[in-house]
């Protein structure tokens, strides 16, 4: 790796490093956000039985992170479609996160609000789509997000 590329890599990784280090410090309780939904989800992973018992709540937004084709073929009732690829950058940056404004526009267009808990699921093959959407929500400061344990297949087992 050339010196220039190494220098650029270090410069680009500095903000992420600072973010990670600052996240390791404990935030005083009085400065933490106090959203009503903050304690609504029991954990960052929720079971299908919990979701079934709480699904009719207007406090939960279900997000299907699979492709639009898979969503059209069948999804959890009330879920919105958010293919994980729509949150990616373009061109050479397609593995990176899309620009902040674009991500915010996509999320708000789906109804993602700070006072609504978000449960993300996928096809449970490897959990990458749901995990990526969960991570995007975390990066953007959403206070109450979780991944559905077992994804759509687990939901289908209990709902049939």
TIKESE-620235 format. One record per residue: x, y, z of N, C-alpha, C, O, CB in turn; residue in three letters. Coordinates in steps of 0.1 Angstrom, whole numbers, plus 5000, padded with zeros to 4 digits. Glycine has a CB too. Example, Ala and Ser with C-alpha at 12.3 -4.5 7.8 and 13.67 -1.06 7.14 Angstrom:
BEGIN
513249435078512349555078513249675078514249675085511349555090ALA512849785071513749895071512950005079513450115080514149945057SER
This chain:
BEGIN
500949885000500050005000500950125000501850135008499050005012UNK500650224991501450344990501250425003500250415010501150424978UNK502250515005502150605016500850695015500250725025503450695017UNK500550745003499450835001498150755005497250805012499350884987UNK498050635000496750555003496650525017495550525023496850424995UNK497850495024497850465038497350595046496550585055499250425043UNK497950705042497550835048496050865047495450905056498350955043UNK495550845035494150865032493250765040492250805046493750845017UNK493750645041492950545049492950585064491950575070493650405048UNK494050635069494050675083493150805085492550805095495550715087UNK493250895076492351015077490950975077490151025085492751115066UNK490550885068489150845067488650755079487550755082488950765054UNK489550695085489250605096489150685109488650635119490150485097UNK489750805110489850875122488450915128488250895140490551005120UNK487450965119486150995125485450875131484850885142485251055114UNK485650755124484950635129485650595142484950555152485050525119UNK486950605143487650575155487250665167487050615178489150585153UNK487150785164486650885175485250845179484950855191486751025170UNK484450815170483050775173483050655182482250645192482250755160UNK483750555178483850435186484350455200483850405210484650325179UNK485450535201486050565214485050645223484850615234487350635213UNK484350745217483450825224482250735229481650765239482950945216UNK481850635221480750555225481050465236480150405243480350465213UNK482350445239482750365251482550435264482650365275484250315249UNK482450565264482350635276480850625281479950635272482750785275UNK480650625293479250615299478650755298479250855302479250565313UNK477450765292476750885291475950905304475250815308475750895279UNK476051025310475251045322473751035319473251065309475451195328UNK472950975329471550945327470751065323469851055315471050885340UNK471151185329470351305326470451355311469651425307470751415335UNK471551305304471651355290471251245280471251265268473151385288UNK470751135285470251025276468851065271468151125279470250895283UNK468551025258467251055254466150985262466350875266467051025239UNK465051045263463950985271462750975262461751045264463651065284UNK462750885253461650865244460650765250461150675257462050815230UNK459450775248458450685254458750545250458550455258457050725250UNK459150525237459350385232460650325237460950205235459250385217UNK461550405244462850355247462850225255463750145253463550465256UNK461850205263461850075270460749985265460449885271461550105285UNK460150015253459149935248459649795244459049695247458450005236UNK460749795236461249665232462049595243462749665251462249685220UNK461849465245462549395256464049385255464749365264461949265258UNK464549385242465949365239466149405225465249445218466349215242UNK467449395221467749425207467449305197467449315185469249455205UNK467049195203466549075196465249045202465149015215467548955196UNK464149035194462848995200462348865194462648835182461849105197UNK461648785202461148665197459848685190459048775192460948565209UNK459448595181458248595173457048605183456048675180458148485164UNK457048525194455948525203455648665209454548705211456148415214UNK456748735213456648865218456048955207455149045210458048915223UNK456548945195456049035184454549005182453849105180456849015172UNK454148885182452748845180451848915191450848965188452548695179UNK452348905203451548965214451549115214450549175219452148915227UNK452449175207452549325207452449385194452549515192453849365213UNK452149305184452149355170451049465167451249555159451949245160UNK449949455174448849555171449149685177448349785176447549495176UNK450149695185450549825191450949925181451649895171451649805202UNK450450045182450850155173452250205176452750305170449850265173UNK452950135185454350175189455350105181456550135182454550145204UNK454950005173455949925165455749945150454649935145455749775169UNK456949965144456949965129457749835125458949825129457650095124UNK457149755117457849635112458549665099457949725090456849515111UNK459849625098460549655086461149525080461849455087461749755089UNK460749495068461149385060462449425052462349505043460049325051UNK463549365056464849405049465149325037466249335032465949395059UNK464249235033464549155021464249235008463849345009463649025021UNK464449164997464249234984462749264982461949204989464749144972UNK462449354973461049394970460349264965459149254968461049504960UNK460949184957460349064952459948964963458848914963461248994942UNK460848944973460548864984459448914993458548844997461848834993UNK459449044994458449115002457049094995456049065002458749265004UNK457049114982455749094975455248954975454048934975455949144960UNK456148854976455748714977455148684990454548574992456948624974UNK455348765000454848735014455648805024456848805024454748585016UNK454948865034455648935045454748935057453548895056455949085041UNK455248975068454448995081453449105079453849215074455349015093UNK452149075082451149185080451549315087452049315099449849135086UNK451449425080451749555085453149595083453549715086451449555099UNK454049505078455449545076455649635064454849625054456249415074UNK456649715064457049805053458249745047459049675053457249955057UNK458449765034459549705027460749805027460549915023459149665012UNK461849755031463149835030464249745026465049695035463449905044UNK464349715013465549635009466849695014467049815011465549614993UNK467649615020468849665026469749745015470449835019469649555032UNK469649705003470449764993470149904990470949984985470349684980UNK468949954994468550094992469350185001469350304999467050114994UNK469950135011470650215021472150215017472950285024470550155035UNK472550155007473950155002474250274994473450334988474250024995UNK475550304994476050404985475950364970475450254967477550444988UNK476550444961476450414947477850404941478850454947475650514939UNK477950344930479250334923480350254931480050154936479750464919UNK481450324932482550264939482250254954482950174962483850344937UNK481250324959480950334973479750244976479150264987480650474978UNK479350154968478150074970478149984982477149944987477849994958UNK479349954988479449885000479349975012479149925024480749805001UNK479450105010479350195021477850235023476950205015480150315018UNK477650305034476350365037476050475028476950555025476150405052UNK474850495023474450605015474550735023474750735035472950595010UNK474650845016474750975023473650995033472550945031474651095012UNK473951065044473051075055471651125051470651075055473651175065UNK471651235043470351295039469451185031468251185034470551415030UNK470051105023469351005016468750905025467650865024470250935005UNK469550855035469150755044468050815053466950745055470350715054UNK468150935057467051005065465751015057464750995063467551135070UNK465851045045464751055036464050925035462750915035465051115022UNK464850815032464250685031463550635044462450595043465350585027UNK464250655055463650615068462450685072461450635076464750625079UNK462450825070461250895074460150865064458950875068461551045073UNK460450845052459350805042458650675045457550655041459950795028UNK459350585052458750465057457950475070457250385074459850355058UNK458150585076457450605089458250585101457750575112456250525090UNK459550575099460450555111460550695118460950795113461950515106UNK460150685131460150805139460850765152460950655156458750865142UNK461350865159462050845171461150785182461650725192462750965176UNK459850815182458950765192458350625188457350585195457950865195UNK458850565178458250435174459350335174460450355169457650445159UNK459050215181459950105181460050045167458950035160459650005192UNK461149995163461349935150461849795151462849775158462350015141UNK461149705145461549565145461849525131460949535122460449465152UNK463049485128463549455115463649295114464149235123464949525112UNK463349255102463449105100463949085085463849175077462149035103UNK464348965083464748915069464348775068463548725075466248945066UNK464948705058464648565056465348465065465248345063464948535042UNK466148515074466848435084467848345078468248235084465948365092UNK468348375066469448285060470748315067471448225071469548305045UNK471048435068472348475075472248605083473148645089473448495065UNK471048665083470748785091471448905087471349015094471048755106UNK472248905076472949025072471949145069472249255073473748995060UNK470949115061470049235057469449295070469449425071468949185048UNK468849215079468249275091469249345100469049445105467449165099UNK470449285101471549335109472049465104472349565111472649235110UNK472149475091472549605084471549715087471949825090472749585069UNK470249685085469249785087469249825102469149945105467849735083UNK469349735111469449765125470649855128470549955135469649635133UNK471749825122472949905124472750045119473150145125474149835117UNK472150065107471850195102470950275112471250395114471150185088UNK469950205117469150275127469950315139469750425144467950185132UNK470850235144471750265155472650385152472750475160472550145159UNK473250375140474150485136473450625135473950725138474750455122UNK472150615131471350735130470650775143469850865143470350725119UNK471050705154470550745167469150705171468550755180470650885168UNK468550605163467250555167467350495181468150405183466650465156UNK466450525190466550485204465950345207466150285218465950575213UNK465250285197464550165201464350075188463350085182463150195207UNK465349995185465249905174465649765178466449745187466149955163UNK465149665171465449525174465449445161464849485151464549465185UNK465949325161465949225151465049115155465149075167467349175146UNK464149065146463348955149464048825149464648785138462148945139UNK464148755160464848625161464248525152463048495154464848575176UNK464948475143464448365134463848425121463448355112463448285141UNK463648555121463148625109461748575105460948525113464148605097UNK461448595092460148555086459848415089458648385092460148585072UNK460748315087460448175089459948145103458948065105461648085086UNK460548205113460048185127458748245129457848195136461148255137UNK458448365123457148425124456048335118455048315123457148565117UNK456348285106455448195099455148065107454048015107455948155086UNK456148015114455847905123454847925134453947845136457147855129UNK454848045140453948065151452648125147451648115154454548165161UNK452548175134451348245130450448145121449348185117451648365122UNK450948025119450147935111449447835119448647755113451047865101UNK
